[in-house]
Amino acid sequence: MPIQPRGKSGYVSANGLRLHYLEYGRGDVKLVIVPGITSPAITWEFVAEELGRNYHVYTMDVRGRGLSDKPASGHRLTDYAKDTADFIRALGLDRPVVLGHSMGARIAAAFGALHADVRGALVVVDPPLSGPGRAPYPSPLDFFVDGLRRARAGSLTVEALRPSFPSWTDEQLQIRADWMATCDETAVVETHRGFHEEDFFAYWRKLLPPVLLMYGGKSPAVLESAIEEIAAANPRAKIARVPDAGHMIPWDNLSGFLSDTRRFIDEVTR
């Protein structure tokens, strides 16, 4: 039987879809987590439980993933950004902190630029910088599609995943093996295409504080050589480097990720 989440499960109607989420913690500071391209909400449970010690956390199953609806189309940043804004409105949250990782980081930036009426502080974690005229996203589409098809066939195992994710625990690998099949192939294909057709910087430049961009010191998605451009494109944003971490920062260096995240949130929500 697949590993089941410990967080409280809920649903909202947002942007014409039924979106699922997991809820953790309590407190006045609300935090919405937007995961990556093949990361249902449960994959972030080990992070959400830690952050739930300090904040009231809602982790989204982004459209096309987990237990959320899987529309036949509509996987552009504008679609995802409106989902996030409507999700916040549906829950009645007052300008929560939004933390997005990878695909979710691009969504967080688009959400912040397009829906300023409901946005609060933003934590943009290792966003793919690929886009028109830029180097491609480092993980090819086949990497994701092969994983999805193996998951649906029941052949995706902890042992099969370990070479790609050597720093992950057995539980983290098992959750990925169990839940990757809930990711819709169309959603993944269209999103991966968007990594190359949609410009992250078009949204990044427009973001007003408070904004933190966090990147892994060993990330192939946000190279050290790109930090000068990122800072110049939005000099108002804070930037934090997490050492000993690749693209999957919380899995590689959880303490560093939590430290930078809590420091920023506590500074901007006092």
SULVENDA-V372633 format. One record per residue. N is the residue number from 1. RES is the residue in one small letter. SS is DSSP state (H for helix, E for strand, L for the rest). BURIAL is # if it has 24 or more other C-alpha atoms within 12 Angstrom, else .. Layout:
((N/RES/SS/BURIAL) (N/RES/SS/BURIAL))
This chain:
((1/m/L/.) (2/p/L/.) (3/i/L/.) (4/q/L/.) (5/p/L/#) (6/r/L/.) (7/g/L/#) (8/k/E/#) (9/s/E/#) (10/g/E/#) (11/y/E/#) (12/v/E/#) (13/s/E/#) (14/a/E/#) (15/n/L/#) (16/g/L/.) (17/l/E/#) (18/r/E/#) (19/l/E/#) (20/h/E/#) (21/y/E/#) (22/l/E/#) (23/e/E/#) (24/y/E/#) (25/g/L/#) (26/r/L/.) (27/g/L/.) (28/d/L/.) (29/v/L/#) (30/k/E/#) (31/l/E/#) (32/v/E/#) (33/i/E/#) (34/v/E/#) (35/p/L/#) (36/g/L/#) (37/i/L/#) (38/t/L/#) (39/s/L/#) (40/p/L/#) (41/a/H/#) (42/i/H/#) (43/t/H/#) (44/w/H/#) (45/e/H/#) (46/f/H/#) (47/v/H/#) (48/a/H/#) (49/e/H/#) (50/e/H/#) (51/l/H/#) (52/g/L/#) (53/r/L/.) (54/n/L/#) (55/y/L/#) (56/h/E/#) (57/v/E/#) (58/y/E/#) (59/t/E/#) (60/m/E/#) (61/d/L/#) (62/v/L/#) (63/r/L/#) (64/g/L/#) (65/r/L/#) (66/g/L/#) (67/l/L/#) (68/s/L/#) (69/d/L/#) (70/k/L/#) (71/p/L/#) (72/a/L/.) (73/s/L/.) (74/g/L/#) (75/h/L/#) (76/r/L/#) (77/l/H/#) (78/t/H/#) (79/d/H/#) (80/y/H/#) (81/a/H/#) (82/k/H/#) (83/d/H/#) (84/t/H/#) (85/a/H/#) (86/d/H/#) (87/f/H/#) (88/i/H/#) (89/r/H/.) (90/a/H/#) (91/l/H/#) (92/g/L/.) (93/l/L/#) (94/d/L/.) (95/r/L/#) (96/p/L/#) (97/v/E/#) (98/v/E/#) (99/l/E/#) (100/g/E/#) (101/h/E/#) (102/s/L/#) (103/m/H/#) (104/g/H/#) (105/a/H/#) (106/r/H/#) (107/i/H/#) (108/a/H/#) (109/a/H/#) (110/a/H/#) (111/f/H/#) (112/g/H/#) (113/a/H/#) (114/l/H/#) (115/h/L/#) (116/a/L/#) (117/d/L/.) (118/v/L/#) (119/r/L/#) (120/g/L/#) (121/a/L/#) (122/l/E/#) (123/v/E/#) (124/v/E/#) (125/v/E/#) (126/d/L/#) (127/p/L/#) (128/p/L/#) (129/l/L/#) (130/s/L/#) (131/g/L/#) (132/p/L/.) (133/g/L/.) (134/r/L/.) (135/a/L/.) (136/p/L/.) (137/y/L/#) (138/p/L/#) (139/s/L/#) (140/p/L/.) (141/l/H/#) (142/d/H/.) (143/f/H/.) (144/f/H/#) (145/v/H/#) (146/d/H/#) (147/g/H/#) (148/l/H/#) (149/r/H/.) (150/r/H/#) (151/a/H/#) (152/r/H/.) (153/a/H/.) (154/g/L/.) (155/s/L/.) (156/l/L/#) (157/t/L/#) (158/v/H/#) (159/e/H/.) (160/a/H/.) (161/l/H/#) (162/r/H/.) (163/p/L/.) (164/s/L/.) (165/f/L/.) (166/p/L/.) (167/s/L/.) (168/w/L/#) (169/t/L/.) (170/d/H/.) (171/e/H/#) (172/q/H/#) (173/l/H/#) (174/q/H/#) (175/i/H/#) (176/r/H/#) (177/a/H/#) (178/d/H/#) (179/w/H/#) (180/m/H/#) (181/a/H/#) (182/t/H/#) (183/c/L/#) (184/d/L/#) (185/e/H/#) (186/t/H/#) (187/a/H/#) (188/v/H/#) (189/v/H/#) (190/e/H/#) (191/t/H/#) (192/h/H/#) (193/r/H/#) (194/g/H/#) (195/f/H/#) (196/h/H/#) (197/e/H/.) (198/e/L/#) (199/d/L/#) (200/f/H/#) (201/f/H/#) (202/a/H/.) (203/y/H/#) (204/w/H/#) (205/r/L/#) (206/k/L/.) (207/l/L/#) (208/l/L/#) (209/p/L/#) (210/p/L/#) (211/v/E/#) (212/l/E/#) (213/l/E/#) (214/m/E/#) (215/y/E/#) (216/g/E/#) (217/g/L/#) (218/k/L/.) (219/s/L/#) (220/p/L/#) (221/a/L/#) (222/v/L/#) (223/l/L/#) (224/e/H/#) (225/s/H/.) (226/a/H/#) (227/i/H/#) (228/e/H/.) (229/e/H/.) (230/i/H/#) (231/a/H/.) (232/a/H/.) (233/a/H/.) (234/n/L/#) (235/p/L/.) (236/r/L/.) (237/a/L/#) (238/k/E/#) (239/i/E/#) (240/a/E/#) (241/r/E/#) (242/v/E/#) (243/p/L/#) (244/d/L/.) (245/a/L/#) (246/g/L/#) (247/h/L/#) (248/m/L/#) (249/i/H/#) (250/p/H/#) (251/w/H/#) (252/d/H/#) (253/n/L/#) (254/l/H/#) (255/s/H/.) (256/g/H/#) (257/f/H/#) (258/l/H/#) (259/s/H/.) (260/d/H/#) (261/t/H/#) (262/r/H/#) (263/r/H/.) (264/f/H/#) (265/i/H/#) (266/d/H/.) (267/e/H/.) (268/v/H/.) (269/t/H/.) (270/r/L/.))
